[in-house]
Amino acid sequence: MLDEVDEVYLNSFCFGFRPNSLTELVPAFSRYLFRSELFRRKIIKLAQGSTRFNMSKVELMKLKVLLPKEKEQIKIADFLTSLDGAIEAIEAEICGSMKYKKGLLQKMFV
């Protein structure tokens, strides 16, 4: 969420994260950072529990994450976003081809 909000309620199993500035951590870049294998491995180390895993906010705040400069974050995010767009276009093309194939097969056996 990029809006300024005075009060937010998160239940006892959630906590929010907000960078000091949107130039320190570019939102479009964070979208990929938080889903990256490297970042997830760091987070997994903080998980505690046996049936339901929890993380300490204090421990998460201690986590050190190296970030590229703002311009590099923007370049990386733009590149990955364009790749996502290309993948979505190919997936749509595959889906359309599968529907076309299914239609041809139905006509063949009617």
C-alpha positions as CSV (number, residue, x, y, z in Angstrom):
1,M,0.0,0.0,0.0
2,L,1.5,3.3,-1.1
3,D,-1.0,5.6,0.6
4,E,-0.3,7.4,3.8
5,V,-2.6,5.9,6.5
6,D,-2.8,7.2,10.0
7,E,-4.1,4.0,11.6
8,V,-4.1,0.4,10.4
9,Y,-5.2,-2.6,12.3
10,L,-3.4,-5.9,11.6
11,N,-4.3,-9.0,13.7
12,S,-1.9,-10.5,16.2
13,F,-0.3,-12.7,13.5
14,C,0.5,-9.8,11.1
15,F,2.7,-6.8,11.1
16,G,3.3,-4.2,8.5
17,F,6.6,-3.2,6.8
18,R,7.2,0.3,5.5
19,P,10.6,1.5,4.2
20,N,12.0,4.8,5.3
21,S,11.5,6.2,1.8
22,L,10.2,5.1,-1.6
23,T,13.6,5.8,-3.1
24,E,15.4,3.6,-0.6
25,L,13.2,0.7,-1.6
26,V,11.3,1.2,-4.9
27,P,7.8,-0.4,-4.7
28,A,8.1,-2.0,-8.1
29,F,11.4,-3.6,-7.1
30,S,10.1,-4.7,-3.7
31,R,7.4,-6.7,-5.6
32,Y,10.2,-9.0,-6.9
33,L,12.6,-8.7,-4.0
34,F,10.1,-10.2,-1.5
35,R,9.3,-13.1,-3.8
36,S,12.9,-13.9,-4.6
37,E,14.5,-17.1,-3.5
38,L,17.4,-15.3,-1.7
39,F,15.0,-13.1,0.3
40,R,12.7,-16.1,1.2
41,R,15.7,-18.1,2.4
42,K,16.6,-15.3,4.8
43,I,13.0,-15.1,6.0
44,I,12.7,-18.9,6.5
45,K,15.6,-18.7,9.0
46,L,13.4,-16.5,11.2
47,A,10.4,-18.8,11.2
48,Q,9.6,-20.5,14.5
49,G,7.0,-23.1,15.3
50,S,6.0,-26.7,14.6
51,T,2.4,-26.5,13.1
52,R,2.1,-22.8,12.5
53,F,5.2,-20.8,11.9
54,N,5.6,-17.3,13.3
55,M,8.2,-14.6,13.0
56,S,9.4,-12.1,15.6
57,K,9.0,-8.5,14.4
58,V,12.1,-7.6,16.4
59,E,14.1,-10.3,14.6
60,L,12.8,-9.3,11.2
61,M,13.8,-5.7,11.9
62,K,17.4,-6.9,12.5
63,L,17.5,-8.6,9.0
64,K,20.0,-6.9,6.7
65,V,19.1,-6.7,3.1
66,L,21.5,-5.3,0.5
67,L,19.7,-3.1,-2.0
68,P,20.8,-1.7,-5.3
69,K,20.7,2.1,-5.8
70,E,17.3,3.5,-6.8
71,K,18.2,3.7,-10.6
72,E,19.3,0.0,-10.6
73,Q,16.1,-1.0,-8.7
74,I,14.0,0.8,-11.4
75,K,15.9,-0.9,-14.2
76,I,15.6,-4.4,-12.6
77,A,11.9,-3.9,-11.9
78,D,11.2,-2.6,-15.5
79,F,13.1,-5.6,-17.0
80,L,11.3,-8.2,-14.8
81,T,7.9,-6.5,-15.4
82,S,8.5,-6.7,-19.2
83,L,9.4,-10.4,-18.8
84,D,6.2,-10.9,-16.9
85,G,4.2,-9.2,-19.7
86,A,5.9,-11.4,-22.3
87,I,5.2,-14.6,-20.3
88,E,1.5,-13.5,-19.8
89,A,1.2,-13.0,-23.6
90,I,2.6,-16.4,-24.3
91,E,0.4,-18.0,-21.7
92,A,-2.6,-16.3,-23.3
93,E,-1.5,-17.5,-26.8
94,I,-1.1,-21.1,-25.5
95,C,-4.5,-21.0,-23.8
96,G,-6.1,-19.7,-27.1
97,S,-4.3,-22.5,-29.0
98,M,-5.6,-25.1,-26.6
99,K,-9.2,-23.8,-26.9
100,Y,-8.8,-23.9,-30.7
101,K,-7.5,-27.5,-30.6
102,K,-10.3,-28.5,-28.3
103,G,-12.8,-27.0,-30.7
104,L,-11.3,-28.8,-33.7
105,L,-11.3,-32.1,-31.8
106,Q,-15.0,-31.7,-30.9
107,K,-15.9,-31.0,-34.6
108,M,-13.9,-34.0,-35.6
109,F,-15.9,-36.4,-33.4
110,V,-19.3,-34.9,-34.1
